[in-house]
Amino acid sequence: AAAAAAAAAAGNWRDVRYHGDWMMRPIASNEIAWLVRLFVGISRAVNTRLGLTGTPTPPRDEPAPTVTEELLDFARRRGWRVNLRPLAEIQTLAWLTVLFFVCKWIWILIRSDGGLFGLGDEPHADVVTPAVGLGQSPLDSRYQQQQQQQHWQPQPHG
């Protein structure tokens, strides 16, 4: 009875959280294992290279020489680290795939001849038409068409 009371006092199983380095937690069921290992390795290498330890550091006495150093100091003072592990989650990969195809679809609409709401490029002037013969360029054919149109235009009387 005491064990049951202790278990009930402990709370729900959903209240159990991993305590420790979040990047080193066990692989979850919603993650792809080999991607987790790859992204954790890359994250650790980047953090080591940039000096991002995860513990806050005191600010420097002298100003940072570059904007990049300033951003790194900002991250070090707050104890931030690079963590690519969320990219190994199945949900994240699904949303990134959807985002990729939506962006690609929008890009195709914008680059099409009509464009998205008329915002695309004008139709290309160098499109080859069936009237172009072998050995002729489209510009030669267009020049010939212009000459024929000028020849058949009515002359003004006067």
ZIWO-V328591 format. One line per field, one symbol per residue. phi: phi as a letter, one per 30 degrees, with the letter a starting at -180 (. if undefined). A space follows every 50 residues. Layout:
phi = ???
This chain:
phi = .dddddddddjdddddbdckdddcdddddcbceddedddddddddddddd iccjcdcddddcdddbdddddddedddcidbdbceedcddddddddddde ddddddddddddddidhicdddeddcddcdddddiccedddddddddddd dcdddddl
